[in-house]
Amino acid sequence: MTTIRPDSIEALAAAVPAHARLRIRGSGTKPGLAHDTEGAVTMDLSALRGVTEYTPAECTFTALAGTPVADVIAALSSHGHALPFDPPLVAAGATLGGTVAAGVNGACRYRFGGIRDFVIGARIVDGCGRVLRGGGAVVKNAAGFLIHQALVGSCGRLGVLAELTFKVFPAPPAHVTMRAEVEDVGSALRMLAAVQAARVDAEALDVDQGRRVHVRIGGFPEALPARVDALRRVLGSSAELLDGAEEARAWSEAGEFTWAPADAALVRVPTSPSSVADLDTAVALAGHARRISVGGHLLWIACEASSLDGLDACLRDRGLVGQVLRGASGRPFLGAHVDSPVEARLKAVLDPDGRF
């Protein structure tokens, strides 16, 4: 398969109309979202990298789409800033553009919101090779159609994200996590509800394999002990306290999906606290590994690729949609997915010749 690697937005814009079919690739951490169209040329964006503007006083930065998220985090941390949506697969090499195109967030989406809330501008190359600009480099610029936000989660089907501008938040000076064992997923979800009612301002609420509740809080070190005491009253005296490197490692492993077998398909299913228990139980009975995240609004599922048909039926029966990040390229969605009419209209305008 032919691969091209544009190293500038100008080269990218020139390359797009020169090829009838294109397959956009960042670092390849989410191969399930790729479109394996016959005869397609792979457009590798790894050479389109670098932070092009960072204004710490304004809490905004701009970077080229192929920039590794790890490089962005390193640049932000030198000024005490962080990416609030907590992007996953950082150590695996995820790029900024790939993360936005996939529309994936980490566990701290529970506290801070999703990636769409933090993309404030972008330069995009459409299927005709035109360079379009949406939004800008300041936070209060919400005028006109927010095309840069429309491409969040588009999986590269509408255009190529070339450059992105984000707003960022100050990073909490310290974190701790409380971890509690429970009998079953029902007990876990009741515990999550109790934590929410206790108003401890958690950053992340996850349940590992239906049996272990994880609650992360962040803030000034002197304020954390009182909040830990409040959490212990909810989680029970046997709850384990994680801090320092152990705490950071626990969430890094969650974001890198080390709980999932390396050769397993990885599926992301948006759901709700009222329906996640039923789905989690069905997935557990099928023998799949899973992790509830974002306070019960998301279920990650790891299964053998041969089990995707069964999982597709399971999701379809419940009216849910799964996004396949890895395990079966060319089949990015499972379950009750229907094409959006808005996206179809955008596709007709941005990619009339169907290059993507």
C-alpha positions as CSV (number, residue, x, y, z in Angstrom):
1,M,0.0,0.0,0.0
2,T,1.4,3.4,-1.0
3,T,2.1,5.8,1.9
4,I,2.6,9.6,1.7
5,R,3.9,11.7,4.6
6,P,3.2,15.4,4.1
7,D,5.4,17.6,6.4
8,S,3.4,20.8,6.1
9,I,-0.2,21.9,5.8
10,E,0.7,23.2,2.3
11,A,2.0,19.8,1.3
12,L,-1.0,18.1,2.8
13,A,-3.4,20.4,0.9
14,A,-1.5,19.6,-2.4
15,A,-1.5,15.9,-1.8
16,V,-5.2,15.4,-1.1
17,P,-6.6,16.1,-4.6
18,A,-3.8,14.1,-6.2
19,H,-5.3,10.8,-4.9
20,A,-8.7,9.3,-5.5
21,R,-8.9,7.5,-2.1
22,L,-7.1,8.3,1.1
23,R,-6.7,6.5,4.4
24,I,-5.7,8.9,7.1
25,R,-3.3,7.7,9.8
26,G,-1.8,9.2,12.9
27,S,0.3,6.8,15.0
28,G,-1.9,3.8,14.5
29,T,-3.1,3.4,18.1
30,K,-6.7,3.1,17.1
31,P,-6.6,0.9,13.9
32,G,-10.2,-0.2,14.2
33,L,-11.3,3.3,13.0
34,A,-9.3,3.0,9.8
35,H,-11.1,2.6,6.5
36,D,-9.6,-0.1,4.4
37,T,-10.9,1.1,1.0
38,E,-9.4,-0.8,-1.9
39,G,-6.7,1.2,-3.7
40,A,-6.5,3.8,-1.0
41,V,-3.3,5.7,-0.4
42,T,-2.3,6.0,3.3
43,M,-1.7,9.5,4.4
44,D,0.6,9.3,7.4
45,L,0.5,12.5,9.4
46,S,3.5,11.7,11.7
47,A,5.7,14.3,10.0
48,L,3.1,17.0,10.6
49,R,4.0,17.6,14.2
50,G,5.0,20.3,16.7
51,V,3.4,22.9,19.1
52,T,3.1,26.0,16.9
53,E,1.8,28.4,19.6
54,Y,1.4,28.3,23.4
55,T,0.1,31.2,25.4
56,P,0.2,30.1,29.1
57,A,-1.5,33.3,30.3
58,E,-4.5,32.6,28.0
59,C,-4.5,28.9,28.7
60,T,-4.5,28.1,25.0
61,F,-2.1,26.2,22.7
62,T,-2.0,25.3,19.0
63,A,-0.3,22.2,17.6
64,L,-0.1,20.3,14.3
65,A,-2.3,17.2,14.1
66,G,0.5,14.6,14.1
67,T,2.0,15.9,17.3
68,P,2.2,13.1,19.9
69,V,-0.1,13.8,22.9
70,A,2.9,13.0,25.2
71,D,4.8,16.0,23.7
72,V,1.8,18.2,24.3
73,I,1.5,17.1,27.9
74,A,5.2,17.7,28.5
75,A,5.0,21.2,27.1
76,L,1.9,22.0,29.2
77,S,3.2,20.5,32.4
78,S,6.2,23.0,32.4
79,H,3.6,25.7,33.0
80,G,1.4,23.7,35.4
81,H,-1.3,23.0,32.8
82,A,-3.0,19.8,31.7
83,L,-5.4,18.4,29.0
84,P,-8.7,18.2,31.0
85,F,-10.2,15.5,28.9
86,D,-7.5,13.1,30.0
87,P,-6.7,11.5,26.6
88,P,-6.0,7.8,26.5
89,L,-3.2,5.8,24.9
90,V,-0.6,8.5,25.5
91,A,2.2,6.1,26.2
92,A,1.2,4.0,23.2
93,G,1.9,7.1,21.0
94,A,-1.5,8.6,20.4
95,T,-1.5,11.8,18.3
96,L,-3.5,15.0,18.9
97,G,-5.3,14.7,15.6
98,G,-6.1,11.0,16.0
99,T,-7.5,11.6,19.5
100,V,-9.8,14.4,18.2
101,A,-10.8,12.4,15.1
102,A,-11.7,9.4,17.3
103,G,-13.4,11.7,19.9
104,V,-12.1,9.6,22.8
105,N,-11.6,10.9,26.3
106,G,-10.2,9.4,29.5
107,A,-11.6,8.9,32.9
108,C,-11.4,12.6,34.0
109,R,-14.1,13.4,31.4
110,Y,-16.3,12.8,34.4
111,R,-15.2,16.0,36.1
112,F,-14.0,18.3,33.3
113,G,-16.1,17.4,30.2
114,G,-15.3,15.9,26.8
115,I,-12.7,16.8,24.1
116,R,-15.3,18.7,22.1
117,D,-15.5,21.2,24.9
118,F,-11.8,22.0,24.6
119,V,-11.2,22.3,20.9
120,I,-11.6,26.0,20.1
121,G,-10.1,26.1,16.6
122,A,-8.7,24.1,13.8
123,R,-7.3,24.2,10.3
124,I,-8.8,21.5,8.1
125,V,-8.0,20.2,4.6
126,D,-11.1,19.1,2.9
127,G,-11.5,16.6,0.1
128,C,-10.9,19.2,-2.6
129,G,-7.6,20.2,-1.0
130,R,-9.0,23.5,0.4
131,V,-7.6,24.7,3.8
132,L,-10.5,25.7,6.0
133,R,-10.3,27.4,9.3
134,G,-12.8,27.0,12.1
135,G,-12.9,28.9,15.4
136,G,-9.7,30.7,16.5
137,A,-7.0,30.9,19.1
138,V,-9.0,32.6,21.8
139,V,-11.6,31.1,24.1
140,K,-14.5,33.4,23.3
141,N,-14.8,33.0,19.5
142,A,-18.0,31.0,19.2
143,A,-19.4,32.7,16.1
144,G,-20.7,30.9,12.9
145,F,-20.7,27.2,12.3
146,L,-18.2,25.3,14.5
147,I,-16.8,23.1,11.9
148,H,-13.8,22.2,14.1
149,Q,-16.1,20.7,16.6
150,A,-18.1,18.9,13.9
151,L,-15.0,16.9,13.1
152,V,-14.6,15.7,16.6
153,G,-15.4,11.9,16.4
154,S,-15.7,12.0,12.6
155,C,-13.0,9.3,12.3
156,G,-11.4,11.0,9.3
157,R,-14.5,10.7,7.0
158,L,-15.0,14.4,6.4
159,G,-11.5,15.9,6.1
160,V,-8.0,15.9,7.5
161,L,-7.4,17.7,10.7
162,A,-4.2,19.6,10.1
163,E,-3.8,21.9,13.1
164,L,-5.8,22.2,16.3
165,T,-6.2,24.9,19.0
166,F,-7.2,23.9,22.6
167,K,-8.0,25.6,25.8
168,V,-6.4,24.0,28.8
169,F,-6.8,24.0,32.6
170,P,-4.4,24.4,35.5
171,A,-3.3,20.9,36.6
172,P,-4.2,20.0,40.2
173,P,-1.1,20.1,42.4
174,A,-1.8,16.7,43.9
175,H,-4.0,13.6,43.4
176,V,-5.1,10.7,45.5
177,T,-7.3,7.7,44.7
178,M,-9.5,5.6,46.9
179,R,-10.1,2.0,45.8
180,A,-12.8,-0.2,47.3
181,E,-13.7,-3.9,46.7
182,V,-17.5,-4.6,46.2
183,E,-19.6,-7.8,45.7
184,D,-21.0,-7.0,42.3
185,V,-21.6,-4.3,39.7
186,G,-24.9,-3.3,41.4
187,S,-23.1,-2.6,44.6
188,A,-20.4,-0.7,42.7
189,L,-23.0,1.6,41.0
190,R,-24.7,2.2,44.3
191,M,-21.3,3.2,45.7
192,L,-20.7,5.6,42.8
193,A,-24.1,7.2,43.5
194,A,-23.2,7.6,47.2
195,V,-19.9,9.3,46.2
196,Q,-21.8,11.7,44.0
197,A,-24.2,12.5,46.7
198,A,-21.4,13.2,49.1
199,R,-20.2,16.0,46.9
200,V,-16.5,15.3,47.2
201,D,-15.8,16.7,43.7
202,A,-14.3,13.6,42.2
203,E,-12.3,13.8,39.0
204,A,-12.9,10.2,38.0
205,L,-15.2,7.4,39.0
206,D,-14.4,4.0,37.5
207,V,-15.4,0.4,38.2
208,D,-12.9,-2.3,37.2
209,Q,-14.4,-5.7,36.1
210,G,-17.5,-4.9,38.1
211,R,-15.7,-5.5,41.4
212,R,-13.4,-2.6,42.2
213,V,-14.5,1.1,42.6
214,H,-11.9,3.8,41.9
215,V,-12.5,7.4,43.0
216,R,-9.9,10.0,42.1
217,I,-9.7,13.4,43.6
218,G,-7.3,16.3,43.0
219,G,-6.4,19.6,44.6
220,F,-4.0,21.3,47.0
221,P,-2.2,18.7,49.2
222,E,-3.4,20.4,52.4
223,A,-7.1,20.1,51.4
224,L,-7.0,16.4,50.4
225,P,-7.0,14.7,53.9
226,A,-10.4,16.0,54.8
227,R,-11.8,14.9,51.5
228,V,-10.2,11.5,51.9
229,D,-12.0,11.2,55.3
230,A,-15.3,12.1,53.6
231,L,-14.7,9.5,50.9
232,R,-13.8,6.8,53.5
233,R,-17.1,7.4,55.2
234,V,-18.8,6.5,51.9
235,L,-16.5,3.7,50.7
236,G,-15.9,2.1,54.1
237,S,-12.9,1.7,56.3
238,S,-11.4,-1.1,54.2
239,A,-11.0,1.2,51.2
240,E,-7.4,1.5,50.0
241,L,-5.7,4.9,49.6
242,L,-3.4,5.3,46.6
243,D,-1.0,8.2,46.2
244,G,2.2,9.3,44.6
245,A,3.6,7.1,41.8
246,E,1.3,4.2,42.6
247,E,-1.7,6.5,42.1
248,A,-0.4,7.9,38.8
249,R,0.4,4.4,37.6
250,A,-3.1,3.1,38.3
251,W,-4.7,5.7,36.1
252,S,-2.0,5.5,33.4
253,E,-2.7,1.7,33.2
254,A,-6.4,2.5,32.9
255,G,-5.7,4.9,30.1
256,E,-3.4,2.5,28.3
257,F,-6.0,-0.4,28.7
258,T,-3.5,-2.7,30.3
259,W,-6.4,-4.6,31.8
260,A,-7.4,-5.7,28.2
261,P,-5.5,-8.5,26.5
262,A,-3.1,-7.0,24.0
263,D,-4.7,-8.9,21.0
264,A,-8.3,-8.2,22.1
265,A,-10.7,-6.0,20.2
266,L,-11.4,-2.8,22.2
267,V,-14.8,-1.3,22.1
268,R,-16.1,1.9,23.6
269,V,-19.8,2.1,24.4
270,P,-21.4,5.3,25.6
271,T,-24.2,4.4,28.0
272,S,-25.8,5.7,31.2
273,P,-25.7,4.9,34.9
274,S,-29.2,3.4,34.7
275,S,-28.4,1.0,31.9
276,V,-24.7,0.2,32.4
277,A,-25.4,-2.6,34.9
278,D,-27.4,-4.7,32.5
279,L,-24.8,-4.3,29.8
280,D,-21.9,-5.0,32.2
281,T,-23.6,-8.2,33.3
282,A,-24.2,-9.4,29.8
283,V,-20.6,-8.7,28.8
284,A,-19.3,-10.4,31.9
285,L,-21.4,-13.5,31.1
286,A,-19.9,-13.6,27.7
287,G,-16.5,-13.7,29.3
288,H,-15.3,-10.3,28.1
289,A,-13.1,-8.0,30.2
290,R,-14.6,-4.6,30.8
291,R,-14.3,-1.3,32.8
292,I,-17.0,1.2,33.6
293,S,-15.8,4.7,33.3
294,V,-17.0,8.4,33.6
295,G,-19.3,7.6,36.5
296,G,-21.3,4.9,34.6
297,H,-21.6,6.9,31.3
298,L,-19.1,4.7,29.4
299,L,-18.3,1.0,29.2
300,W,-15.0,-0.2,27.8
301,I,-15.2,-3.8,26.5
302,A,-12.3,-6.0,25.5
303,C,-13.2,-9.2,23.6
304,E,-11.8,-11.5,20.9
305,A,-12.3,-10.2,17.4
306,S,-14.4,-13.3,16.7
307,S,-16.9,-12.1,19.3
308,L,-17.7,-8.8,17.7
309,D,-20.8,-10.2,15.9
310,G,-22.2,-11.3,19.2
311,L,-21.4,-8.0,20.8
312,D,-23.0,-6.2,17.9
313,A,-26.2,-8.1,18.5
314,C,-26.0,-7.4,22.3
315,L,-25.7,-3.6,21.7
316,R,-28.3,-3.6,19.0
317,D,-30.9,-5.2,21.3
318,R,-30.2,-2.4,23.8
319,G,-30.2,0.4,21.3
320,L,-26.6,1.2,22.1
321,V,-23.7,2.0,19.8
322,G,-20.1,0.7,20.1
323,Q,-17.0,2.3,18.6
324,V,-14.3,-0.3,17.8
325,L,-10.9,1.3,18.5
326,R,-8.9,-1.8,17.7
327,G,-9.5,-5.4,16.6
328,A,-11.3,-5.1,13.2
329,S,-10.3,-2.3,10.8
330,G,-13.1,-1.2,8.5
331,R,-15.8,-1.9,11.0
332,P,-15.7,1.2,13.3
333,F,-19.2,0.9,14.7
334,L,-21.3,-1.8,16.3
335,G,-24.9,-1.9,17.5
336,A,-27.6,0.6,16.7
337,H,-25.4,3.0,14.8
338,V,-27.2,5.1,12.1
339,D,-25.5,7.6,9.8
340,S,-26.2,11.2,10.8
341,P,-28.0,13.3,8.2
342,V,-26.0,16.3,9.3
343,E,-22.8,14.4,8.7
344,A,-24.1,13.3,5.3
345,R,-24.6,16.9,4.3
346,L,-21.2,17.9,5.6
347,K,-19.7,15.0,3.7
348,A,-21.4,16.2,0.5
349,V,-19.8,19.7,0.9
350,L,-16.4,18.8,2.3
351,D,-15.7,15.6,0.4
352,P,-17.9,15.5,-2.7
353,D,-15.6,13.0,-4.5
354,G,-15.5,10.6,-1.5
355,R,-11.7,10.6,-1.0
356,F,-12.0,9.9,2.7
